[in-house]
Amino acid sequence: MNTADIIRFPLVTEKGSSFLQPQNKYQFSVLPSANKPEIKKAVEKIYKVKVIAVHISNFKGKKRHYRKQEGKKPDWKKAVVTLKKGERIEFV
């Protein structure tokens, strides 16, 4: 698996911007099959920062109905990455 494929996109939310970033923590949506060492290596390689810790949360996809057809949104995984003191990630 390519390290660039593990990180899908950064999650820029109100909670992440106002509460987590002052604590040097950043949120990312990652592949459901990714584990903590792979996520750490991918963030360090892509953003050129030093990662101290990685916390993961799994989310099940919700059921959705469209007319008479039932479907399901995909399962996804969120990673909260803690960086070394003094390092930052700039999202443009």
VMD Tcl script that builds the backbone (N, CA, C; Angstrom):
set m [mol new atoms 276]
animate dup $m
set s [atomselect $m all]
$s set {name element resname resid chain x y z} {
  {N N MET 1 A 0.846 -1.180 0.000}
  {CA C MET 1 A 0.000 0.000 0.000}
  {C C MET 1 A 0.895 1.248 0.000}
  {N N ASN 2 A 0.582 2.184 -0.854}
  {CA C ASN 2 A 1.327 3.430 -0.978}
  {C C ASN 2 A 1.004 4.355 0.204}
  {N N THR 3 A 2.034 5.007 0.756}
  {CA C THR 3 A 1.792 5.877 1.920}
  {C C THR 3 A 0.897 7.063 1.579}
  {N N ALA 4 A 0.925 7.518 0.340}
  {CA C ALA 4 A 0.069 8.642 -0.047}
  {C C ALA 4 A -1.400 8.226 -0.116}
  {N N ASP 5 A -1.681 6.944 -0.299}
  {CA C ASP 5 A -3.063 6.468 -0.382}
  {C C ASP 5 A -3.699 6.264 0.984}
  {N N ILE 6 A -2.897 6.135 2.030}
  {CA C ILE 6 A -3.429 5.861 3.369}
  {C C ILE 6 A -4.219 7.057 3.894}
  {N N ILE 7 A -3.685 8.274 3.743}
  {CA C ILE 7 A -4.377 9.487 4.189}
  {C C ILE 7 A -5.318 9.912 3.070}
  {N N ARG 8 A -6.640 9.868 3.332}
  {CA C ARG 8 A -7.597 10.241 2.294}
  {C C ARG 8 A -7.731 11.759 2.201}
  {N N PHE 9 A -8.012 12.416 3.352}
  {CA C PHE 9 A -8.105 13.879 3.376}
  {C C PHE 9 A -8.100 14.348 4.829}
  {N N PRO 10 A -7.659 15.588 5.072}
  {CA C PRO 10 A -7.715 16.127 6.430}
  {C C PRO 10 A -9.151 16.518 6.777}
  {N N LEU 11 A -9.537 16.300 8.026}
  {CA C LEU 11 A -10.861 16.697 8.492}
  {C C LEU 11 A -10.743 18.064 9.143}
  {N N VAL 12 A -11.249 19.074 8.466}
  {CA C VAL 12 A -11.210 20.436 8.989}
  {C C VAL 12 A -12.606 20.742 9.515}
  {N N THR 13 A -12.761 20.628 10.835}
  {CA C THR 13 A -14.048 20.850 11.479}
  {C C THR 13 A -13.894 21.912 12.561}
  {N N GLU 14 A -15.013 22.348 13.105}
  {CA C GLU 14 A -14.969 23.348 14.170}
  {C C GLU 14 A -14.257 22.788 15.405}
  {N N LYS 15 A -14.549 21.539 15.740}
  {CA C LYS 15 A -13.894 20.912 16.887}
  {C C LYS 15 A -12.387 20.809 16.653}
  {N N GLY 16 A -12.006 20.386 15.471}
  {CA C GLY 16 A -10.592 20.230 15.167}
  {C C GLY 16 A -9.846 21.550 15.126}
  {N N SER 17 A -10.484 22.581 14.602}
  {CA C SER 17 A -9.820 23.879 14.466}
  {C C SER 17 A -9.695 24.613 15.794}
  {N N SER 18 A -10.762 24.633 16.576}
  {CA C SER 18 A -10.740 25.453 17.784}
  {C C SER 18 A -10.249 24.710 19.025}
  {N N PHE 19 A -10.434 23.394 19.086}
  {CA C PHE 19 A -10.100 22.659 20.299}
  {C C PHE 19 A -8.824 21.823 20.161}
  {N N LEU 20 A -8.684 21.114 19.045}
  {CA C LEU 20 A -7.566 20.183 18.910}
  {C C LEU 20 A -6.272 20.829 18.414}
  {N N GLN 21 A -6.356 21.764 17.466}
  {CA C GLN 21 A -5.129 22.354 16.920}
  {C C GLN 21 A -4.297 23.098 17.966}
  {N N PRO 22 A -4.875 23.817 18.929}
  {CA C PRO 22 A -4.033 24.396 19.980}
  {C C PRO 22 A -3.293 23.345 20.814}
  {N N GLN 23 A -3.814 22.102 20.848}
  {CA C GLN 23 A -3.146 21.008 21.549}
  {C C GLN 23 A -2.182 20.264 20.626}
  {N N ASN 24 A -1.974 20.783 19.416}
  {CA C ASN 24 A -1.078 20.189 18.420}
  {C C ASN 24 A -1.595 18.842 17.921}
  {N N LYS 25 A -2.925 18.724 17.750}
  {CA C LYS 25 A -3.563 17.504 17.258}
  {C C LYS 25 A -4.310 17.829 15.971}
  {N N TYR 26 A -4.253 16.904 15.013}
  {CA C TYR 26 A -4.897 17.088 13.719}
  {C C TYR 26 A -5.678 15.833 13.367}
  {N N GLN 27 A -6.825 16.015 12.668}
  {CA C GLN 27 A -7.695 14.905 12.300}
  {C C GLN 27 A -7.564 14.605 10.816}
  {N N PHE 28 A -7.605 13.307 10.486}
  {CA C PHE 28 A -7.547 12.865 9.102}
  {C C PHE 28 A -8.537 11.732 8.886}
  {N N SER 29 A -9.121 11.681 7.692}
  {CA C SER 29 A -9.871 10.513 7.280}
  {C C SER 29 A -8.868 9.587 6.602}
  {N N VAL 30 A -8.825 8.334 7.035}
  {CA C VAL 30 A -7.838 7.389 6.523}
  {C C VAL 30 A -8.544 6.142 5.996}
  {N N LEU 31 A -7.794 5.306 5.282}
  {CA C LEU 31 A -8.355 4.057 4.787}
  {C C LEU 31 A -8.781 3.169 5.952}
  {N N PRO 32 A -9.919 2.487 5.837}
  {CA C PRO 32 A -10.363 1.614 6.929}
  {C C PRO 32 A -9.390 0.482 7.241}
  {N N SER 33 A -8.549 0.105 6.300}
  {CA C SER 33 A -7.606 -0.989 6.530}
  {C C SER 33 A -6.279 -0.514 7.125}
  {N N ALA 34 A -6.094 0.790 7.279}
  {CA C ALA 34 A -4.821 1.330 7.773}
  {C C ALA 34 A -4.689 1.129 9.284}
  {N N ASN 35 A -3.445 0.919 9.742}
  {CA C ASN 35 A -3.200 0.799 11.170}
  {C C ASN 35 A -2.338 1.969 11.647}
  {N N LYS 36 A -2.091 2.049 12.958}
  {CA C LYS 36 A -1.399 3.208 13.541}
  {C C LYS 36 A 0.006 3.428 12.989}
  {N N PRO 37 A 0.864 2.415 12.879}
  {CA C PRO 37 A 2.209 2.662 12.338}
  {C C PRO 37 A 2.187 3.158 10.888}
  {N N GLU 38 A 1.264 2.628 10.077}
  {CA C GLU 38 A 1.157 3.079 8.687}
  {C C GLU 38 A 0.707 4.542 8.619}
  {N N ILE 39 A -0.255 4.923 9.458}
  {CA C ILE 39 A -0.749 6.303 9.485}
  {C C ILE 39 A 0.364 7.241 9.929}
  {N N LYS 40 A 1.104 6.855 10.961}
  {CA C LYS 40 A 2.212 7.678 11.456}
  {C C LYS 40 A 3.247 7.900 10.371}
  {N N LYS 41 A 3.635 6.840 9.689}
  {CA C LYS 41 A 4.642 6.942 8.638}
  {C C LYS 41 A 4.154 7.815 7.478}
  {N N ALA 42 A 2.865 7.677 7.116}
  {CA C ALA 42 A 2.304 8.455 6.015}
  {C C ALA 42 A 2.253 9.946 6.333}
  {N N VAL 43 A 1.817 10.301 7.550}
  {CA C VAL 43 A 1.745 11.721 7.939}
  {C C VAL 43 A 3.142 12.324 7.991}
  {N N GLU 44 A 4.103 11.595 8.552}
  {CA C GLU 44 A 5.469 12.105 8.625}
  {C C GLU 44 A 6.067 12.309 7.241}
  {N N LYS 45 A 5.757 11.409 6.312}
  {CA C LYS 45 A 6.310 11.522 4.961}
  {C C LYS 45 A 5.639 12.647 4.161}
  {N N ILE 46 A 4.316 12.744 4.232}
  {CA C ILE 46 A 3.581 13.724 3.427}
  {C C ILE 46 A 3.803 15.146 3.941}
  {N N TYR 47 A 3.670 15.354 5.262}
  {CA C TYR 47 A 3.717 16.703 5.826}
  {C C TYR 47 A 5.069 17.071 6.422}
  {N N LYS 48 A 6.020 16.120 6.461}
  {CA C LYS 48 A 7.376 16.358 6.967}
  {C C LYS 48 A 7.362 16.920 8.390}
  {N N VAL 49 A 6.679 16.203 9.275}
  {CA C VAL 49 A 6.584 16.550 10.689}
  {C C VAL 49 A 6.900 15.308 11.519}
  {N N LYS 50 A 7.078 15.479 12.827}
  {CA C LYS 50 A 7.336 14.365 13.739}
  {C C LYS 50 A 6.057 14.048 14.502}
  {N N VAL 51 A 5.558 12.816 14.366}
  {CA C VAL 51 A 4.323 12.385 15.014}
  {C C VAL 51 A 4.658 11.689 16.328}
  {N N ILE 52 A 3.974 12.107 17.405}
  {CA C ILE 52 A 4.174 11.496 18.721}
  {C C ILE 52 A 3.181 10.356 18.943}
  {N N ALA 53 A 1.890 10.586 18.633}
  {CA C ALA 53 A 0.860 9.579 18.910}
  {C C ALA 53 A -0.205 9.600 17.832}
  {N N VAL 54 A -0.875 8.460 17.666}
  {CA C VAL 54 A -1.983 8.322 16.719}
  {C C VAL 54 A -3.129 7.629 17.454}
  {N N HIS 55 A -4.319 8.227 17.396}
  {CA C HIS 55 A -5.526 7.628 17.965}
  {C C HIS 55 A -6.510 7.402 16.821}
  {N N ILE 56 A -7.189 6.257 16.839}
  {CA C ILE 56 A -8.057 5.858 15.737}
  {C C ILE 56 A -9.480 5.637 16.234}
  {N N SER 57 A -10.461 6.054 15.404}
  {CA C SER 57 A -11.875 5.770 15.653}
  {C C SER 57 A -12.475 5.191 14.383}
  {N N ASN 58 A -13.216 4.084 14.526}
  {CA C ASN 58 A -13.907 3.466 13.399}
  {C C ASN 58 A -15.365 3.894 13.405}
  {N N PHE 59 A -15.905 4.176 12.218}
  {CA C PHE 59 A -17.294 4.588 12.080}
  {C C PHE 59 A -17.989 3.687 11.066}
  {N N LYS 60 A -19.151 3.183 11.438}
  {CA C LYS 60 A -19.944 2.361 10.530}
  {C C LYS 60 A -20.769 3.268 9.634}
  {N N GLY 61 A -20.940 2.864 8.382}
  {CA C GLY 61 A -21.741 3.641 7.441}
  {C C GLY 61 A -23.212 3.587 7.800}
  {N N LYS 62 A -23.896 4.691 7.558}
  {CA C LYS 62 A -25.317 4.777 7.896}
  {C C LYS 62 A -26.167 4.217 6.761}
  {N N LYS 63 A -27.347 3.699 7.126}
  {CA C LYS 63 A -28.288 3.226 6.118}
  {C C LYS 63 A -29.007 4.420 5.516}
  {N N ARG 64 A -29.225 4.384 4.220}
  {CA C ARG 64 A -29.924 5.456 3.522}
  {C C ARG 64 A -30.982 4.854 2.615}
  {N N HIS 65 A -32.090 5.577 2.451}
  {CA C HIS 65 A -33.175 5.154 1.566}
  {C C HIS 65 A -33.341 6.181 0.471}
  {N N TYR 66 A -33.516 5.698 -0.744}
  {CA C TYR 66 A -33.854 6.566 -1.857}
  {C C TYR 66 A -35.006 5.905 -2.581}
  {N N ARG 67 A -36.172 6.508 -2.466}
  {CA C ARG 67 A -37.420 5.937 -2.950}
  {C C ARG 67 A -37.607 4.551 -2.342}
  {N N LYS 68 A -37.677 3.489 -3.137}
  {CA C LYS 68 A -37.878 2.156 -2.576}
  {C C LYS 68 A -36.579 1.370 -2.457}
  {N N GLN 69 A -35.478 2.014 -2.756}
  {CA C GLN 69 A -34.195 1.312 -2.725}
  {C C GLN 69 A -33.431 1.657 -1.450}
  {N N GLU 70 A -32.917 0.631 -0.793}
  {CA C GLU 70 A -32.147 0.840 0.428}
  {C C GLU 70 A -30.668 0.697 0.115}
  {N N GLY 71 A -29.873 1.573 0.712}
  {CA C GLY 71 A -28.432 1.513 0.503}
  {C C GLY 71 A -27.700 1.780 1.802}
  {N N LYS 72 A -26.377 1.859 1.711}
  {CA C LYS 72 A -25.563 2.073 2.895}
  {C C LYS 72 A -24.358 2.912 2.505}
  {N N LYS 73 A -24.058 3.906 3.336}
  {CA C LYS 73 A -22.849 4.690 3.125}
  {C C LYS 73 A -21.649 3.846 3.554}
  {N N PRO 74 A -20.474 4.112 3.008}
  {CA C PRO 74 A -19.329 3.263 3.347}
  {C C PRO 74 A -18.829 3.494 4.771}
  {N N ASP 75 A -18.217 2.439 5.337}
  {CA C ASP 75 A -17.558 2.564 6.635}
  {C C ASP 75 A -16.311 3.420 6.459}
  {N N TRP 76 A -15.913 4.147 7.524}
  {CA C TRP 76 A -14.724 4.982 7.412}
  {C C TRP 76 A -13.997 5.039 8.745}
  {N N LYS 77 A -12.770 5.520 8.704}
  {CA C LYS 77 A -11.918 5.561 9.887}
  {C C LYS 77 A -11.338 6.956 10.035}
  {N N LYS 78 A -11.321 7.458 11.291}
  {CA C LYS 78 A -10.755 8.770 11.588}
  {C C LYS 78 A -9.518 8.578 12.453}
  {N N ALA 79 A -8.463 9.325 12.131}
  {CA C ALA 79 A -7.237 9.289 12.915}
  {C C ALA 79 A -6.971 10.675 13.484}
  {N N VAL 80 A -6.684 10.741 14.787}
  {CA C VAL 80 A -6.270 11.983 15.428}
  {C C VAL 80 A -4.778 11.840 15.702}
  {N N VAL 81 A -3.985 12.713 15.074}
  {CA C VAL 81 A -2.530 12.628 15.115}
  {C C VAL 81 A -1.992 13.747 15.996}
  {N N THR 82 A -1.151 13.397 16.976}
  {CA C THR 82 A -0.507 14.376 17.848}
  {C C THR 82 A 0.907 14.606 17.355}
  {N N LEU 83 A 1.251 15.876 17.131}
  {CA C LEU 83 A 2.580 16.233 16.631}
  {C C LEU 83 A 3.503 16.651 17.766}
  {N N LYS 84 A 4.800 16.618 17.468}
  {CA C LYS 84 A 5.812 17.064 18.411}
  {C C LYS 84 A 5.614 18.551 18.681}
  {N N LYS 85 A 5.924 18.990 19.893}
  {CA C LYS 85 A 5.731 20.385 20.278}
  {C C LYS 85 A 6.535 21.303 19.354}
  {N N GLY 86 A 5.889 22.352 18.863}
  {CA C GLY 86 A 6.534 23.318 17.990}
  {C C GLY 86 A 6.325 23.056 16.507}
  {N N GLU 87 A 5.760 21.894 16.135}
  {CA C GLU 87 A 5.518 21.587 14.722}
  {C C GLU 87 A 4.051 21.824 14.397}
  {N N ARG 88 A 3.784 22.193 13.134}
  {CA C ARG 88 A 2.441 22.506 12.677}
  {C C ARG 88 A 2.211 21.950 11.288}
  {N N ILE 89 A 0.945 21.789 10.938}
  {CA C ILE 89 A 0.540 21.429 9.579}
  {C C ILE 89 A -0.342 22.561 9.081}
  {N N GLU 90 A -0.002 23.119 7.932}
  {CA C GLU 90 A -0.804 24.189 7.322}
  {C C GLU 90 A -1.684 23.598 6.240}
  {N N PHE 91 A -3.028 23.756 6.385}
  {CA C PHE 91 A -3.979 23.325 5.371}
  {C C PHE 91 A -4.383 24.543 4.559}
  {N N VAL 92 A -4.189 24.472 3.263}
  {CA C VAL 92 A -4.503 25.613 2.401}
  {C C VAL 92 A -5.830 25.395 1.738}
}
mol reanalyze $m
mol bondsrecalc $m
mol representation Tube
mol addrep $m
